[in-house]
Amino acid sequence: MDDVSLLVVIYSYLIYLSIYLYQINFWFRYMSGVTETMGLNDLYGFIDPQLTHEGSKFDDIQAYVSFL
């Protein structure tokens, strides 16, 4: 493969990658808006990892999870 065709392949791959990343970015922005509209602070309503840490009290964790 000569240098020009290699550059074309690399350039095509970079274009494909940028389109793919744009779609992922758009999806996350959309889902972030949906979850905020639903009143959930975390994306998709996942549990905060800080809350389930060893230092947290079981009652606090249970109250948070039941709130979701």
mmCIF file of the N, C-alpha and C atoms, coordinates in Angstrom:
data_MODEL
# 
_entry.id   MODEL 
# 
loop_
_atom_site.group_PDB 
_atom_site.id 
_atom_site.type_symbol 
_atom_site.label_atom_id 
_atom_site.label_alt_id 
_atom_site.label_comp_id 
_atom_site.label_asym_id 
_atom_site.label_entity_id 
_atom_site.label_seq_id 
_atom_site.pdbx_PDB_ins_code 
_atom_site.Cartn_x 
_atom_site.Cartn_y 
_atom_site.Cartn_z 
_atom_site.occupancy 
_atom_site.B_iso_or_equiv 
_atom_site.pdbx_formal_charge 
_atom_site.auth_seq_id 
_atom_site.auth_comp_id 
_atom_site.auth_asym_id 
_atom_site.auth_atom_id 
_atom_site.pdbx_PDB_model_num 
ATOM 1   N N  . MET A 1 1  ? 0.854   -1.167 0.000  1.00 0.00 ? 1  MET A N  1 
ATOM 2   C CA . MET A 1 1  ? 0.000   0.000  0.000  1.00 0.00 ? 1  MET A CA 1 
ATOM 3   C C  . MET A 1 1  ? 0.902   1.232  0.000  1.00 0.00 ? 1  MET A C  1 
ATOM 4   N N  . ASP A 1 2  ? 0.613   2.158  -0.867 1.00 0.00 ? 2  ASP A N  1 
ATOM 5   C CA . ASP A 1 2  ? 1.434   3.358  -0.907 1.00 0.00 ? 2  ASP A CA 1 
ATOM 6   C C  . ASP A 1 2  ? 0.983   4.359  0.159  1.00 0.00 ? 2  ASP A C  1 
ATOM 7   N N  . ASP A 1 3  ? 1.755   5.408  0.306  1.00 0.00 ? 3  ASP A N  1 
ATOM 8   C CA . ASP A 1 3  ? 1.517   6.373  1.384  1.00 0.00 ? 3  ASP A CA 1 
ATOM 9   C C  . ASP A 1 3  ? 0.178   7.090  1.227  1.00 0.00 ? 3  ASP A C  1 
ATOM 10  N N  . VAL A 1 4  ? -0.214  7.407  0.007  1.00 0.00 ? 4  VAL A N  1 
ATOM 11  C CA . VAL A 1 4  ? -1.448  8.146  -0.221 1.00 0.00 ? 4  VAL A CA 1 
ATOM 12  C C  . VAL A 1 4  ? -2.655  7.302  0.166  1.00 0.00 ? 4  VAL A C  1 
ATOM 13  N N  . SER A 1 5  ? -2.661  6.045  -0.235 1.00 0.00 ? 5  SER A N  1 
ATOM 14  C CA . SER A 1 5  ? -3.814  5.200  0.094  1.00 0.00 ? 5  SER A CA 1 
ATOM 15  C C  . SER A 1 5  ? -3.876  4.930  1.606  1.00 0.00 ? 5  SER A C  1 
ATOM 16  N N  . LEU A 1 6  ? -2.738  4.849  2.254  1.00 0.00 ? 6  LEU A N  1 
ATOM 17  C CA . LEU A 1 6  ? -2.720  4.683  3.701  1.00 0.00 ? 6  LEU A CA 1 
ATOM 18  C C  . LEU A 1 6  ? -3.310  5.913  4.393  1.00 0.00 ? 6  LEU A C  1 
ATOM 19  N N  . LEU A 1 7  ? -2.973  7.096  3.906  1.00 0.00 ? 7  LEU A N  1 
ATOM 20  C CA . LEU A 1 7  ? -3.535  8.323  4.465  1.00 0.00 ? 7  LEU A CA 1 
ATOM 21  C C  . LEU A 1 7  ? -5.043  8.402  4.237  1.00 0.00 ? 7  LEU A C  1 
ATOM 22  N N  . VAL A 1 8  ? -5.522  7.920  3.105  1.00 0.00 ? 8  VAL A N  1 
ATOM 23  C CA . VAL A 1 8  ? -6.959  7.911  2.819  1.00 0.00 ? 8  VAL A CA 1 
ATOM 24  C C  . VAL A 1 8  ? -7.680  6.983  3.790  1.00 0.00 ? 8  VAL A C  1 
ATOM 25  N N  . VAL A 1 9  ? -7.092  5.845  4.064  1.00 0.00 ? 9  VAL A N  1 
ATOM 26  C CA . VAL A 1 9  ? -7.691  4.896  5.003  1.00 0.00 ? 9  VAL A CA 1 
ATOM 27  C C  . VAL A 1 9  ? -7.731  5.509  6.405  1.00 0.00 ? 9  VAL A C  1 
ATOM 28  N N  . ILE A 1 10 ? -6.652  6.104  6.821  1.00 0.00 ? 10 ILE A N  1 
ATOM 29  C CA . ILE A 1 10 ? -6.604  6.721  8.150  1.00 0.00 ? 10 ILE A CA 1 
ATOM 30  C C  . ILE A 1 10 ? -7.601  7.871  8.240  1.00 0.00 ? 10 ILE A C  1 
ATOM 31  N N  . TYR A 1 11 ? -7.671  8.708  7.212  1.00 0.00 ? 11 TYR A N  1 
ATOM 32  C CA . TYR A 1 11 ? -8.603  9.825  7.203  1.00 0.00 ? 11 TYR A CA 1 
ATOM 33  C C  . TYR A 1 11 ? -10.051 9.325  7.244  1.00 0.00 ? 11 TYR A C  1 
ATOM 34  N N  . SER A 1 12 ? -10.361 8.281  6.488  1.00 0.00 ? 12 SER A N  1 
ATOM 35  C CA . SER A 1 12 ? -11.710 7.715  6.492  1.00 0.00 ? 12 SER A CA 1 
ATOM 36  C C  . SER A 1 12 ? -12.062 7.171  7.868  1.00 0.00 ? 12 SER A C  1 
ATOM 37  N N  . TYR A 1 13 ? -11.125 6.521  8.507  1.00 0.00 ? 13 TYR A N  1 
ATOM 38  C CA . TYR A 1 13 ? -11.350 5.992  9.848  1.00 0.00 ? 13 TYR A CA 1 
ATOM 39  C C  . TYR A 1 13 ? -11.605 7.130  10.838 1.00 0.00 ? 13 TYR A C  1 
ATOM 40  N N  . LEU A 1 14 ? -10.857 8.208  10.736 1.00 0.00 ? 14 LEU A N  1 
ATOM 41  C CA . LEU A 1 14 ? -11.046 9.341  11.636 1.00 0.00 ? 14 LEU A CA 1 
ATOM 42  C C  . LEU A 1 14 ? -12.406 10.007 11.430 1.00 0.00 ? 14 LEU A C  1 
ATOM 43  N N  . ILE A 1 15 ? -12.864 10.083 10.201 1.00 0.00 ? 15 ILE A N  1 
ATOM 44  C CA . ILE A 1 15 ? -14.199 10.633 9.931  1.00 0.00 ? 15 ILE A CA 1 
ATOM 45  C C  . ILE A 1 15 ? -15.258 9.736  10.561 1.00 0.00 ? 15 ILE A C  1 
ATOM 46  N N  . TYR A 1 16 ? -15.133 8.433  10.365 1.00 0.00 ? 16 TYR A N  1 
ATOM 47  C CA . TYR A 1 16 ? -16.086 7.490  10.963 1.00 0.00 ? 16 TYR A CA 1 
ATOM 48  C C  . TYR A 1 16 ? -16.085 7.607  12.476 1.00 0.00 ? 16 TYR A C  1 
ATOM 49  N N  . LEU A 1 17 ? -14.915 7.708  13.079 1.00 0.00 ? 17 LEU A N  1 
ATOM 50  C CA . LEU A 1 17 ? -14.796 7.818  14.528 1.00 0.00 ? 17 LEU A CA 1 
ATOM 51  C C  . LEU A 1 17 ? -15.428 9.112  15.044 1.00 0.00 ? 17 LEU A C  1 
ATOM 52  N N  . SER A 1 18 ? -15.229 10.212 14.342 1.00 0.00 ? 18 SER A N  1 
ATOM 53  C CA . SER A 1 18 ? -15.809 11.477 14.791 1.00 0.00 ? 18 SER A CA 1 
ATOM 54  C C  . SER A 1 18 ? -17.328 11.458 14.699 1.00 0.00 ? 18 SER A C  1 
ATOM 55  N N  . ILE A 1 19 ? -17.898 10.823 13.680 1.00 0.00 ? 19 ILE A N  1 
ATOM 56  C CA . ILE A 1 19 ? -19.353 10.701 13.566 1.00 0.00 ? 19 ILE A CA 1 
ATOM 57  C C  . ILE A 1 19 ? -19.888 9.839  14.704 1.00 0.00 ? 19 ILE A C  1 
ATOM 58  N N  . TYR A 1 20 ? -19.214 8.750  14.992 1.00 0.00 ? 20 TYR A N  1 
ATOM 59  C CA . TYR A 1 20 ? -19.618 7.854  16.077 1.00 0.00 ? 20 TYR A CA 1 
ATOM 60  C C  . TYR A 1 20 ? -19.597 8.580  17.419 1.00 0.00 ? 20 TYR A C  1 
ATOM 61  N N  . LEU A 1 21 ? -18.533 9.336  17.693 1.00 0.00 ? 21 LEU A N  1 
ATOM 62  C CA . LEU A 1 21 ? -18.423 10.072 18.952 1.00 0.00 ? 21 LEU A CA 1 
ATOM 63  C C  . LEU A 1 21 ? -19.484 11.169 19.049 1.00 0.00 ? 21 LEU A C  1 
ATOM 64  N N  . TYR A 1 22 ? -19.820 11.791 17.928 1.00 0.00 ? 22 TYR A N  1 
ATOM 65  C CA . TYR A 1 22 ? -20.875 12.794 17.918 1.00 0.00 ? 22 TYR A CA 1 
ATOM 66  C C  . TYR A 1 22 ? -22.211 12.167 18.295 1.00 0.00 ? 22 TYR A C  1 
ATOM 67  N N  . GLN A 1 23 ? -22.496 10.988 17.776 1.00 0.00 ? 23 GLN A N  1 
ATOM 68  C CA . GLN A 1 23 ? -23.754 10.306 18.097 1.00 0.00 ? 23 GLN A CA 1 
ATOM 69  C C  . GLN A 1 23 ? -23.817 9.936  19.574 1.00 0.00 ? 23 GLN A C  1 
ATOM 70  N N  . ILE A 1 24 ? -22.729 9.467  20.139 1.00 0.00 ? 24 ILE A N  1 
ATOM 71  C CA . ILE A 1 24 ? -22.699 9.127  21.569 1.00 0.00 ? 24 ILE A CA 1 
ATOM 72  C C  . ILE A 1 24 ? -22.903 10.382 22.406 1.00 0.00 ? 24 ILE A C  1 
ATOM 73  N N  . ASN A 1 25 ? -22.248 11.471 22.037 1.00 0.00 ? 25 ASN A N  1 
ATOM 74  C CA . ASN A 1 25 ? -22.397 12.724 22.755 1.00 0.00 ? 25 ASN A CA 1 
ATOM 75  C C  . ASN A 1 25 ? -23.845 13.205 22.699 1.00 0.00 ? 25 ASN A C  1 
ATOM 76  N N  . PHE A 1 26 ? -24.463 13.122 21.542 1.00 0.00 ? 26 PHE A N  1 
ATOM 77  C CA . PHE A 1 26 ? -25.860 13.528 21.391 1.00 0.00 ? 26 PHE A CA 1 
ATOM 78  C C  . PHE A 1 26 ? -26.767 12.678 22.263 1.00 0.00 ? 26 PHE A C  1 
ATOM 79  N N  . TRP A 1 27 ? -26.529 11.356 22.286 1.00 0.00 ? 27 TRP A N  1 
ATOM 80  C CA . TRP A 1 27 ? -27.364 10.452 23.084 1.00 0.00 ? 27 TRP A CA 1 
ATOM 81  C C  . TRP A 1 27 ? -27.253 10.769 24.579 1.00 0.00 ? 27 TRP A C  1 
ATOM 82  N N  . PHE A 1 28 ? -26.049 10.994 25.072 1.00 0.00 ? 28 PHE A N  1 
ATOM 83  C CA . PHE A 1 28 ? -25.875 11.304 26.485 1.00 0.00 ? 28 PHE A CA 1 
ATOM 84  C C  . PHE A 1 28 ? -26.515 12.641 26.857 1.00 0.00 ? 28 PHE A C  1 
ATOM 85  N N  . ARG A 1 29 ? -26.427 13.622 25.971 1.00 0.00 ? 29 ARG A N  1 
ATOM 86  C CA . ARG A 1 29 ? -27.084 14.900 26.238 1.00 0.00 ? 29 ARG A CA 1 
ATOM 87  C C  . ARG A 1 29 ? -28.600 14.721 26.287 1.00 0.00 ? 29 ARG A C  1 
ATOM 88  N N  . TYR A 1 30 ? -29.146 13.945 25.373 1.00 0.00 ? 30 TYR A N  1 
ATOM 89  C CA . TYR A 1 30 ? -30.581 13.689 25.359 1.00 0.00 ? 30 TYR A CA 1 
ATOM 90  C C  . TYR A 1 30 ? -31.019 12.976 26.640 1.00 0.00 ? 30 TYR A C  1 
ATOM 91  N N  . MET A 1 31 ? -30.318 11.908 27.014 1.00 0.00 ? 31 MET A N  1 
ATOM 92  C CA . MET A 1 31 ? -30.695 11.146 28.202 1.00 0.00 ? 31 MET A CA 1 
ATOM 93  C C  . MET A 1 31 ? -30.493 11.969 29.478 1.00 0.00 ? 31 MET A C  1 
ATOM 94  N N  . SER A 1 32 ? -29.519 12.848 29.492 1.00 0.00 ? 32 SER A N  1 
ATOM 95  C CA . SER A 1 32 ? -29.331 13.725 30.638 1.00 0.00 ? 32 SER A CA 1 
ATOM 96  C C  . SER A 1 32 ? -30.531 14.646 30.795 1.00 0.00 ? 32 SER A C  1 
ATOM 97  N N  . GLY A 1 33 ? -31.035 15.188 29.699 1.00 0.00 ? 33 GLY A N  1 
ATOM 98  C CA . GLY A 1 33 ? -32.226 16.029 29.754 1.00 0.00 ? 33 GLY A CA 1 
ATOM 99  C C  . GLY A 1 33 ? -33.455 15.266 30.203 1.00 0.00 ? 33 GLY A C  1 
ATOM 100 N N  . VAL A 1 34 ? -33.587 14.022 29.736 1.00 0.00 ? 34 VAL A N  1 
ATOM 101 C CA . VAL A 1 34 ? -34.731 13.197 30.126 1.00 0.00 ? 34 VAL A CA 1 
ATOM 102 C C  . VAL A 1 34 ? -34.702 12.907 31.616 1.00 0.00 ? 34 VAL A C  1 
ATOM 103 N N  . THR A 1 35 ? -33.546 12.531 32.143 1.00 0.00 ? 35 THR A N  1 
ATOM 104 C CA . THR A 1 35 ? -33.467 12.203 33.561 1.00 0.00 ? 35 THR A CA 1 
ATOM 105 C C  . THR A 1 35 ? -33.661 13.435 34.436 1.00 0.00 ? 35 THR A C  1 
ATOM 106 N N  . GLU A 1 36 ? -33.190 14.592 33.988 1.00 0.00 ? 36 GLU A N  1 
ATOM 107 C CA . GLU A 1 36 ? -33.420 15.814 34.762 1.00 0.00 ? 36 GLU A CA 1 
ATOM 108 C C  . GLU A 1 36 ? -34.897 16.184 34.760 1.00 0.00 ? 36 GLU A C  1 
ATOM 109 N N  . THR A 1 37 ? -35.576 15.968 33.642 1.00 0.00 ? 37 THR A N  1 
ATOM 110 C CA . THR A 1 37 ? -37.011 16.229 33.573 1.00 0.00 ? 37 THR A CA 1 
ATOM 111 C C  . THR A 1 37 ? -37.780 15.307 34.511 1.00 0.00 ? 37 THR A C  1 
ATOM 112 N N  . MET A 1 38 ? -37.305 14.079 34.653 1.00 0.00 ? 38 MET A N  1 
ATOM 113 C CA . MET A 1 38 ? -37.957 13.119 35.547 1.00 0.00 ? 38 MET A CA 1 
ATOM 114 C C  . MET A 1 38 ? -37.637 13.407 37.012 1.00 0.00 ? 38 MET A C  1 
ATOM 115 N N  . GLY A 1 39 ? -36.702 14.295 37.276 1.00 0.00 ? 39 GLY A N  1 
ATOM 116 C CA . GLY A 1 39 ? -36.348 14.632 38.646 1.00 0.00 ? 39 GLY A CA 1 
ATOM 117 C C  . GLY A 1 39 ? -35.214 13.806 39.208 1.00 0.00 ? 39 GLY A C  1 
ATOM 118 N N  . LEU A 1 40 ? -34.552 13.036 38.389 1.00 0.00 ? 40 LEU A N  1 
ATOM 119 C CA . LEU A 1 40 ? -33.415 12.247 38.852 1.00 0.00 ? 40 LEU A CA 1 
ATOM 120 C C  . LEU A 1 40 ? -32.142 13.066 38.665 1.00 0.00 ? 40 LEU A C  1 
ATOM 121 N N  . ASN A 1 41 ? -31.332 13.162 39.694 1.00 0.00 ? 41 ASN A N  1 
ATOM 122 C CA . ASN A 1 41 ? -30.112 13.955 39.604 1.00 0.00 ? 41 ASN A CA 1 
ATOM 123 C C  . ASN A 1 41 ? -29.004 13.221 38.878 1.00 0.00 ? 41 ASN A C  1 
ATOM 124 N N  . ASP A 1 42 ? -28.918 11.920 39.066 1.00 0.00 ? 42 ASP A N  1 
ATOM 125 C CA . ASP A 1 42 ? -27.858 11.147 38.448 1.00 0.00 ? 42 ASP A CA 1 
ATOM 126 C C  . ASP A 1 42 ? -28.325 10.617 37.103 1.00 0.00 ? 42 ASP A C  1 
ATOM 127 N N  . LEU A 1 43 ? -27.386 10.503 36.180 1.00 0.00 ? 43 LEU A N  1 
ATOM 128 C CA . LEU A 1 43 ? -27.698 9.986  34.865 1.00 0.00 ? 43 LEU A CA 1 
ATOM 129 C C  . LEU A 1 43 ? -28.270 8.582  34.977 1.00 0.00 ? 43 LEU A C  1 
ATOM 130 N N  . TYR A 1 44 ? -29.430 8.364  34.429 1.00 0.00 ? 44 TYR A N  1 
ATOM 131 C CA . TYR A 1 44 ? -30.155 7.095  34.452 1.00 0.00 ? 44 TYR A CA 1 
ATOM 132 C C  . TYR A 1 44 ? -30.551 6.664  35.857 1.00 0.00 ? 44 TYR A C  1 
ATOM 133 N N  . GLY A 1 45 ? -30.404 7.531  36.851 1.00 0.00 ? 45 GLY A N  1 
ATOM 134 C CA . GLY A 1 45 ? -30.823 7.192  38.201 1.00 0.00 ? 45 GLY A CA 1 
ATOM 135 C C  . GLY A 1 45 ? -29.919 6.207  38.903 1.00 0.00 ? 45 GLY A C  1 
ATOM 136 N N  . PHE A 1 46 ? -28.657 6.144  38.518 1.00 0.00 ? 46 PHE A N  1 
ATOM 137 C CA . PHE A 1 46 ? -27.746 5.233  39.186 1.00 0.00 ? 46 PHE A CA 1 
ATOM 138 C C  . PHE A 1 46 ? -27.511 5.667  40.620 1.00 0.00 ? 46 PHE A C  1 
ATOM 139 N N  . ILE A 1 47 ? -27.159 4.728  41.453 1.00 0.00 ? 47 ILE A N  1 
ATOM 140 C CA . ILE A 1 47 ? -26.880 5.008  42.857 1.00 0.00 ? 47 ILE A CA 1 
ATOM 141 C C  . ILE A 1 47 ? -25.531 5.705  42.968 1.00 0.00 ? 47 ILE A C  1 
ATOM 142 N N  . ASP A 1 48 ? -25.475 6.728  43.831 1.00 0.00 ? 48 ASP A N  1 
ATOM 143 C CA . ASP A 1 48 ? -24.215 7.423  44.058 1.00 0.00 ? 48 ASP A CA 1 
ATOM 144 C C  . ASP A 1 48 ? -23.219 6.477  44.728 1.00 0.00 ? 48 ASP A C  1 
ATOM 145 N N  . PRO A 1 49 ? -22.032 6.295  44.179 1.00 0.00 ? 49 PRO A N  1 
ATOM 146 C CA . PRO A 1 49 ? -21.066 5.390  44.806 1.00 0.00 ? 49 PRO A CA 1 
ATOM 147 C C  . PRO A 1 49 ? -20.606 5.880  46.171 1.00 0.00 ? 49 PRO A C  1 
ATOM 148 N N  . GLN A 1 50 ? -20.619 7.202  46.399 1.00 0.00 ? 50 GLN A N  1 
ATOM 149 C CA . GLN A 1 50 ? -20.201 7.718  47.699 1.00 0.00 ? 50 GLN A CA 1 
ATOM 150 C C  . GLN A 1 50 ? -21.159 7.268  48.789 1.00 0.00 ? 50 GLN A C  1 
ATOM 151 N N  . LEU A 1 51 ? -22.431 7.107  48.445 1.00 0.00 ? 51 LEU A N  1 
ATOM 152 C CA . LEU A 1 51 ? -23.427 6.758  49.444 1.00 0.00 ? 51 LEU A CA 1 
ATOM 153 C C  . LEU A 1 51 ? -23.265 5.310  49.914 1.00 0.00 ? 51 LEU A C  1 
ATOM 154 N N  . THR A 1 52 ? -22.875 4.422  49.025 1.00 0.00 ? 52 THR A N  1 
ATOM 155 C CA . THR A 1 52 ? -22.765 3.015  49.383 1.00 0.00 ? 52 THR A CA 1 
ATOM 156 C C  . THR A 1 52 ? -21.380 2.663  49.924 1.00 0.00 ? 52 THR A C  1 
ATOM 157 N N  . HIS A 1 53 ? -20.563 3.656  50.160 1.00 0.00 ? 53 HIS A N  1 
ATOM 158 C CA . HIS A 1 53 ? -19.225 3.424  50.703 1.00 0.00 ? 53 HIS A CA 1 
ATOM 159 C C  . HIS A 1 53 ? -19.322 2.858  52.113 1.00 0.00 ? 53 HIS A C  1 
ATOM 160 N N  . GLU A 1 54 ? -18.271 2.221  52.571 1.00 0.00 ? 54 GLU A N  1 
ATOM 161 C CA . GLU A 1 54 ? -18.262 1.573  53.888 1.00 0.00 ? 54 GLU A CA 1 
ATOM 162 C C  . GLU A 1 54 ? -18.613 2.521  55.022 1.00 0.00 ? 54 GLU A C  1 
ATOM 163 N N  . GLY A 1 55 ? -18.260 3.805  54.894 1.00 0.00 ? 55 GLY A N  1 
ATOM 164 C CA . GLY A 1 55 ? -18.505 4.761  55.959 1.00 0.00 ? 55 GLY A CA 1 
ATOM 165 C C  . GLY A 1 55 ? -19.963 5.166  56.112 1.00 0.00 ? 55 GLY A C  1 
ATOM 166 N N  . SER A 1 56 ? -20.791 4.862  55.126 1.00 0.00 ? 56 SER A N  1 
ATOM 167 C CA . SER A 1 56 ? -22.198 5.253  55.187 1.00 0.00 ? 56 SER A CA 1 
ATOM 168 C C  . SER A 1 56 ? -22.982 4.315  56.100 1.00 0.00 ? 56 SER A C  1 
ATOM 169 N N  . LYS A 1 57 ? -24.002 4.853  56.722 1.00 0.00 ? 57 LYS A N  1 
ATOM 170 C CA . LYS A 1 57 ? -24.846 4.047  57.592 1.00 0.00 ? 57 LYS A CA 1 
ATOM 171 C C  . LYS A 1 57 ? -25.853 3.276  56.746 1.00 0.00 ? 57 LYS A C  1 
ATOM 172 N N  . PHE A 1 58 ? -26.194 2.078  57.193 1.00 0.00 ? 58 PHE A N  1 
ATOM 173 C CA . PHE A 1 58 ? -27.113 1.222  56.449 1.00 0.00 ? 58 PHE A CA 1 
ATOM 174 C C  . PHE A 1 58 ? -28.479 1.888  56.286 1.00 0.00 ? 58 PHE A C  1 
ATOM 175 N N  . ASP A 1 59 ? -28.957 2.559  57.317 1.00 0.00 ? 59 ASP A N  1 
ATOM 176 C CA . ASP A 1 59 ? -30.274 3.205  57.240 1.00 0.00 ? 59 ASP A CA 1 
ATOM 177 C C  . ASP A 1 59 ? -30.286 4.313  56.190 1.00 0.00 ? 59 ASP A C  1 
ATOM 178 N N  . ASP A 1 60 ? -29.184 5.055  56.083 1.00 0.00 ? 60 ASP A N  1 
ATOM 179 C CA . ASP A 1 60 ? -29.097 6.104  55.067 1.00 0.00 ? 60 ASP A CA 1 
ATOM 180 C C  . ASP A 1 60 ? -29.106 5.508  53.658 1.00 0.00 ? 60 ASP A C  1 
ATOM 181 N N  . ILE A 1 61 ? -28.382 4.410  53.479 1.00 0.00 ? 61 ILE A N  1 
ATOM 182 C CA . ILE A 1 61 ? -28.343 3.747  52.176 1.00 0.00 ? 61 ILE A CA 1 
ATOM 183 C C  . ILE A 1 61 ? -29.722 3.217  51.818 1.00 0.00 ? 61 ILE A C  1 
ATOM 184 N N  . GLN A 1 62 ? -30.382 2.568  52.762 1.00 0.00 ? 62 GLN A N  1 
ATOM 185 C CA . GLN A 1 62 ? -31.698 1.994  52.503 1.00 0.00 ? 62 GLN A CA 1 
ATOM 186 C C  . GLN A 1 62 ? -32.722 3.097  52.182 1.00 0.00 ? 62 GLN A C  1 
ATOM 187 N N  . ALA A 1 63 ? -32.654 4.217  52.892 1.00 0.00 ? 63 ALA A N  1 
ATOM 188 C CA . ALA A 1 63 ? -33.584 5.319  52.626 1.00 0.00 ? 63 ALA A CA 1 
ATOM 189 C C  . ALA A 1 63 ? -33.348 5.908  51.238 1.00 0.00 ? 63 ALA A C  1 
ATOM 190 N N  . TYR A 1 64 ? -32.085 6.010  50.820 1.00 0.00 ? 64 TYR A N  1 
ATOM 191 C CA . TYR A 1 64 ? -31.770 6.555  49.508 1.00 0.00 ? 64 TYR A CA 1 
ATOM 192 C C  . TYR A 1 64 ? -32.269 5.635  48.396 1.00 0.00 ? 64 TYR A C  1 
ATOM 193 N N  . VAL A 1 65 ? -32.015 4.343  48.543 1.00 0.00 ? 65 VAL A N  1 
ATOM 194 C CA . VAL A 1 65 ? -32.417 3.377  47.523 1.00 0.00 ? 65 VAL A CA 1 
ATOM 195 C C  . VAL A 1 65 ? -33.934 3.297  47.422 1.00 0.00 ? 65 VAL A C  1 
ATOM 196 N N  . SER A 1 66 ? -34.623 3.350  48.541 1.00 0.00 ? 66 SER A N  1 
ATOM 197 C CA . SER A 1 66 ? -36.084 3.289  48.494 1.00 0.00 ? 66 SER A CA 1 
ATOM 198 C C  . SER A 1 66 ? -36.672 4.569  47.921 1.00 0.00 ? 66 SER A C  1 
ATOM 199 N N  . PHE A 1 67 ? -35.924 5.690  47.994 1.00 0.00 ? 67 PHE A N  1 
ATOM 200 C CA . PHE A 1 67 ? -36.374 6.943  47.403 1.00 0.00 ? 67 PHE A CA 1 
ATOM 201 C C  . PHE A 1 67 ? -36.401 6.858  45.893 1.00 0.00 ? 67 PHE A C  1 
ATOM 202 N N  . LEU A 1 68 ? -35.437 6.098  45.318 1.00 0.00 ? 68 LEU A N  1 
ATOM 203 C CA . LEU A 1 68 ? -35.386 5.957  43.862 1.00 0.00 ? 68 LEU A CA 1 
ATOM 204 C C  . LEU A 1 68 ? -36.572 5.195  43.393 1.00 0.00 ? 68 LEU A C  1 
# 
